Amino acid sequence: MTSSHTKGHTKGHGAPAKGHTLLPIARATISTALGRSLEAPEQALWLQESGACFVTLTQRGQLRGCIGTLEARRTLLADVKANALAAAFADPRFSPLVAAELEHTEIEVSLLSAMQAMQFESEAHALAQLQPGIDGVVFEFAHYRSTFLPQVWEQLPSVPEFMAHLKHKAGLPPDFWAAGVRLQRYSVSKWKETDLRSATAKAPNQENL
């Protein structure tokens, strides 16, 4: 995951209504940029509140782009639009998305909580505090910086392995540790297009009385 940057768990999806709003905005932003005009409602008042999110694109389960913001510095509406465009067209690990890929591109939006600075006396002490499956982590040392969303625990369930890969992502050896290391953690509420479609399909039919 690349950073440009209500404690929720990643295994829960947060308020479904927010996902039903954020995901169409992300898709409409990308689709319109590719010349396929698409509109999504943007009237929700909470979209004008400051927010930080990541937008992740996958194709058949494989990562196709992921860009996000670690700290809220603009409205959530502006943030999700900017990160949707960046994930589609500016992730340095991938070529820019093209229109032909839209149909089989899955979008996920992760809304981040506020950052919590961790206090620790050693690497072992820090690792003992981490909650697999829940904590996203920001690693910092001098000018080195990296983050993993909580979703990464699904691929790296071991705490030492998670931290080793996080350091490697920052450009440091996996066994690196120094007194100047800083760690912050956060959680996310996340929504994926397929999950929302499944939930909608399973919901009982309702009629207005």
C-alpha positions in Angstrom: 0.0 0.0 0.0 1.3 3.4 -0.9 0.5 6.5 1.2 0.2 10.0 -0.3 -2.2 10.2 3.6 -13.9 5.5 15.6 -11.8 2.6 16.1 -13.3 0.0 13.7 -12.3 -3.5 12.8 -11.4 -4.5 9.3 -13.4 -7.7 9.6 -16.5 -5.6 10.3 -17.5 -3.2 7.5 -18.5 -0.1 9.4 -21.7 1.7 8.6 -22.9 0.1 5.3 -24.5 3.4 4.3 -21.1 5.0 4.0 -19.9 2.2 1.7 -22.9 2.6 -0.5 -21.9 6.3 -0.9 -18.1 6.1 -1.1 -17.8 3.2 -3.5 -19.9 4.7 -6.3 -18.1 8.0 -5.9 -14.7 6.2 -6.3 -16.0 4.3 -9.4 -17.6 7.3 -11.0 -14.4 9.3 -10.5 -12.3 6.7 -12.2 -14.8 5.9 -14.9 -15.3 9.6 -15.8 -11.5 10.1 -16.0 -11.4 7.3 -18.6 -14.1 9.0 -20.7 -17.1 7.0 -19.5 -19.1 9.6 -17.7 -20.7 8.3 -14.5 -22.4 10.1 -11.7 -22.7 9.3 -8.0 -24.6 11.1 -5.2 -22.4 13.5 -3.2 -24.9 15.2 -1.0 -24.2 13.4 2.3 -23.2 16.0 4.8 -20.5 13.7 6.4 -18.6 13.8 3.0 -17.7 17.4 3.8 -16.0 16.4 7.1 -12.3 15.9 7.2 -11.3 12.3 6.5 -8.5 10.0 5.4 -9.0 6.9 3.3 -7.3 4.4 1.1 -8.7 3.2 -2.3 -7.7 -0.3 -3.4 -8.2 -1.8 -6.8 -8.0 -5.5 -7.4 -8.6 -7.7 -10.4 -9.5 -11.4 -9.9 -8.1 -11.1 -6.4 -4.8 -9.5 -7.4 -3.7 -6.0 -6.4 -4.1 -3.5 -9.3 -3.4 -0.3 -7.3 -3.6 1.1 -3.8 -3.1 4.7 -2.8 -4.3 6.5 0.3 -4.0 9.2 2.9 -2.8 8.5 6.5 -4.0 11.7 8.1 -7.1 13.8 7.4 -6.2 17.0 5.7 -9.1 17.6 3.4 -12.8 16.7 3.1 -13.5 13.0 2.8 -15.2 13.7 -0.6 -12.0 15.2 -1.9 -9.9 12.5 -0.4 -11.8 9.6 -1.9 -11.8 11.2 -5.3 -8.1 12.0 -5.2 -7.1 8.6 -4.0 -9.3 6.8 -6.5 -7.6 8.6 -9.3 -4.2 8.0 -7.8 -4.9 4.3 -7.3 -6.0 3.9 -10.9 -3.4 6.1 -12.6 -0.5 6.9 -10.3 0.5 3.8 -8.4 4.2 3.5 -9.4 3.9 -0.3 -9.2 1.4 -0.6 -12.0 0.7 0.9 -15.4 -2.3 3.3 -15.6 -5.7 1.7 -15.7 -7.4 1.7 -19.1 -11.1 1.7 -19.9 -11.2 -2.0 -20.9 -10.2 -3.0 -17.4 -13.1 -1.2 -15.6 -15.5 -4.1 -15.9 -13.3 -6.5 -14.0 -11.8 -4.1 -11.6 -13.0 -4.4 -8.0 -12.9 -1.3 -5.8 -12.4 -1.2 -2.0 -12.5 1.9 0.2 -10.9 1.9 3.7 -11.8 4.8 6.0 -9.0 5.3 8.6 -9.4 6.1 12.3 -7.2 8.7 14.0 -3.5 7.7 14.5 -2.4 6.4 17.9 1.3 6.8 18.7 2.7 3.6 20.3 4.8 3.6 23.4 7.4 0.9 23.7 10.8 0.0 25.2 12.0 -2.5 22.6 10.8 -4.2 19.4 9.5 -7.1 21.4 7.5 -4.8 23.5 6.1 -3.1 20.4 5.2 -6.4 18.7 3.4 -7.6 21.9 1.0 -4.7 21.6 -0.1 -5.2 18.0 -3.5 -6.7 17.3 -3.4 -8.9 14.2 -6.4 -8.3 11.9 -7.2 -5.0 13.6 -4.2 -2.7 13.6 -2.9 -0.8 10.6 0.7 0.3 11.4 2.9 3.2 10.3 6.6 2.6 10.6 9.0 5.6 10.7 12.7 6.0 11.2 14.6 9.1 10.0 13.3 9.6 6.4 12.1 6.0 6.1 8.4 5.5 6.3 5.9 2.8 5.4 2.4 1.6 6.3 0.3 -1.6 6.0 -3.4 -1.5 6.2 -5.0 -4.0 8.6 -6.0 -6.1 5.6 -2.4 -7.0 5.1 -2.6 -9.3 8.2 -4.6 -11.7 5.9 -1.4 -12.3 3.9 1.1 -11.8 6.9 -0.7 -13.2 10.0 2.5 -13.5 12.0 3.4 -10.4 14.0 7.2 -10.6 13.5 6.7 -11.3 9.8 4.3 -8.4 9.4 6.8 -6.1 11.0 9.7 -7.5 8.9 7.8 -6.8 5.7 6.8 -3.4 6.9 10.5 -2.5 7.5 11.4 -3.9 4.1 8.7 -1.8 2.5 10.3 1.3 4.1 13.6 0.4 2.5 15.3 -1.1 5.6 16.5 -4.6 6.4 13.8 -6.9 7.9 15.8 -7.3 11.1 16.5 -3.5 11.5 15.7 -1.8 14.8 17.0 1.4 16.4 16.1 3.7 19.3 14.7 6.2 16.9 12.0 4.0 15.5 8.5 5.4 15.8 5.3 3.4 15.3 1.7 4.5 15.0 -1.4 2.4 14.7 -4.9 2.9 13.3 -7.9 0.9 12.4 -10.2 1.0 9.4 -13.8 0.6 8.4 -13.8 -0.9 4.9 -16.2 -1.6 2.1 -15.7 -3.7 -1.0 -18.1 -3.6 -4.0 -18.7 -7.4 -4.1 -19.5 -7.4 -0.3 -22.1 -4.7 -0.7 -23.6 -6.4 -3.8 -23.9 -9.7 -1.8 -25.5 -7.9 1.2 -28.0 -6.2 -1.1 -28.9 -9.5 -2.8 -29.4 -11.2 0.5 -31.6 -8.4 2.0 -35.3 -9.3 2.2 -37.5 -7.5 -0.3 -39.2 -4.5 1.3 -42.1 -2.4 0.2 -43.2 1.0 1.4 -46.3 0.9 3.5 
